[in-house]
């Protein structure tokens, strides 16, 4: 009997002519995701400049990245519906334009509210449209390799900032944050629109019918929201999002308390470089690699087993990072390991959700689950900053993160796994 991770290619009804085309679509999806990643992943480099410009507290400035991620995620169901109604090209092109415009507008702000409206609002809406559209597209192109395919495009989101971290850091130091935002905002918009023009939905096979993607294998959003399986996954993704977003959004802040700042250097393979951009770059490499890797693993050993391994790995890596927190070299290595245990949530959760609820409404359905990252952004950015400001230490924050990582790994094995098995058995009866 097939288990809970079995999928049928007939669920989509792809024609025999699509195998080569879908790999081209995967590549272009990867590239488009790369150009929208920097607003989130290099945010920490701009925080000191935005604090100086606005004169605001760290916790107030950090609301910017929360607004970005909340809009990116909480509007996802609506964005998914619009993508399904108006198509990928239009919406993805619009999203990349908005994301680039957010950086360009942020170069001209002088107040906290201006920062929220530019970097937060425009980048949040823009990146959200692109992210949900590309992931929704890939689960349809790859019904037989969902974990791997969503991992690859999600890796684009992780890898993108790897290519831009050092150039952005260098331009910040040489020309200031305003010039940096203008230049890179324009580049991101131009490349993103060009990539969007190449994307399209797969054609259905001649024999495919609406029945193949409806019913038990194609739950509507309303049906999905009425199940305990969905809400358990929502809570789990919220907790896992929190841990990674603490590191992403607060990196320059907590490393400073560890004695590592912009002037700290590190020698890796005989090359001496600044420690913080080196760590951020390595983090993007591991954050990208983990997504297709654990997606591929989950296609073979099951989603929940893979979740348990990866989530508990992140908890262990976070503990080790704190243990060696004053060593710049270990900070680079261990922060990378933290992201290797975190980034795979963006391949494991969408593939698990689509396995469970079908492809008919995959884009909109994942939009609802993707809202969990918005919850994580609130806990990981302003709430974490408030805890630090209240206690004067990042240790309570990281203790909570480690606890959530381990708890989520255990929930995957002992609660999600049996619940999903029951759900899949009901679909087959």
C-alpha positions, 0 to 999 in steps of 0.5 A, a space after each residue: 500500500 502507498 504511504 503518506 508521501 506517495 504522489 501520482 503524476 496523473 494528479 496533474 496530467 502532464 503531457 509527455 512533451 513537458 519533461 525538458 520544458 519543466 527543467 527550464 522552468 525550474 531554472 528560471 524560477 530559481 533565477 527569479 527567486 534569487 533576485 527577490 531574496 536580498 530585501 530579507 537576507 541582507 537587511 541586517 547590513 542596513 539596520 545601523 544606517 536606518 537607525 542613524 537616519 531615523 534616530 529610532 530604537 533597534 526594536 522600532 527599526 526591526 518592525 520594518 522587516 516584520 512588516 515586510 515578512 508579514 505582508 509577504 506571507 499574510 497576503 499570500 492566500 490573496 496573492 495565490 488567488 490572483 496568480 491562479 486568476 491572472 497568470 504567472 507572467 503578469 504577477 511575477 513581473 509586478 512583484 519583482 518591480 515592487 520589490 526593486 521599487 521598495 529599495 529605491 524608495 527606501 533610499 529617500 526616506 528620513 523617517 521611521 514611517 517612510 522606512 515602513 512604507 518603502 522597505 517594509 510595504 513595497 518589498 513585502 508585497 512584491 517578494 510575497 507575490 513572487 515567492 508564492 507564485 514560483 513555489 505554486 508553479 513548481 509543485 505543478 510542474 513536478 508532481 513526482 519530485 515536489 520536495 526536490 523542486 520546491 527545494 531548488 526554487 527555495 534555494 534560489 531565495 537562499 542563494 540570491 543574497 550569497 551573490 550580493 552580500 559582499 558587493 552590497 557590503 562593499 558599496 555601503 562602505 564606499 558610497 553609503 546606503 542610499 546609493 547602494 539601495 538605488 543601484 541594487 533596487 534597479 538591478 533586481 527589478 530589471 533582472 526579475 522582470 526579464 525572468 518573469 517573462 519566461 515562466 508559464 504554467 504546465 499544459 494538461 494532458 489530453 486525458 486529464 480532467 478536472 476530476 484528477 485534481 479535485 475531490 480528496 486529492 485537491 482540497 479547497 482552502 476551506 476544506 484544508 483550514 478545517 483540518 487539524 493537520 493544517 493547523 499543526 503544520 502552521 504552528 510548527 512552521 511558525 516556531 521554525 520560522 522564528 529561530 531562523 529569523 532571529 539570526 537573519 534579522 538580529 545578526 549584527 546586533 547579537 554578534 556585537 554583544 559577542 565582541 564581533 563587529 564590522 571591524 572583526 576579521 577572520 581567516 578562512 583557507 588562508 584568506 583574511 576577510 571581514 567576519 560578518 559578511 563572511 558569515 552572512 555569505 556562508 549562511 546563504 550557501 548553506 541556506 540554499 543547499 539545504 532546501 533541495 538537499 532535504 527536499 530530496 531526502 524527504 522524497 526518499 525517507 518521508 517528510 516527517 522523518 526528514 523534519 525531525 533530523 533537520 529541526 533538531 540539527 538546527 537546535 544543536 547548531 544554535 547551542 554550539 554557536 552560543 558556546 563558541 560565540 566569541 570565536 569569529 571563525 566558529 561563528 562563520 562555521 556554526 551560523 552556517 550550520 544553523 541555516 543548514 538546519 533551518 532553510 529546508 522548511 521552505 521545501 519540506 512544508 510546501 511539499 508536505 502540504 501539497 502531498 496532503 491536500 493535492 495540487 488543484 489549489 496548491 498555490 492558494 493553499 500554500 499561501 495560507 501555510 506561508 502566513 506562518 512565517 509572518 508569525 515567526 517574523 514578529 517573534 523573531 524581530 521586534 519581540 526578540 529585540 524587546 526581550 534583549 532590551 529588557 534583559 540586556 542579553 540575547 541568551 534568553 532569546 536563543 534559549 527559546 529558539 533552541 527549545 522550539 527547534 527541538 519541540 518542532 522536531 518531536 512534533 513532526 515524528 510523534 504528532 504530525 506523522 500519525 495525523 497525516 497517515 490518518 488523513 492519507 488513508 481517508 483520501 484512499 477510502 
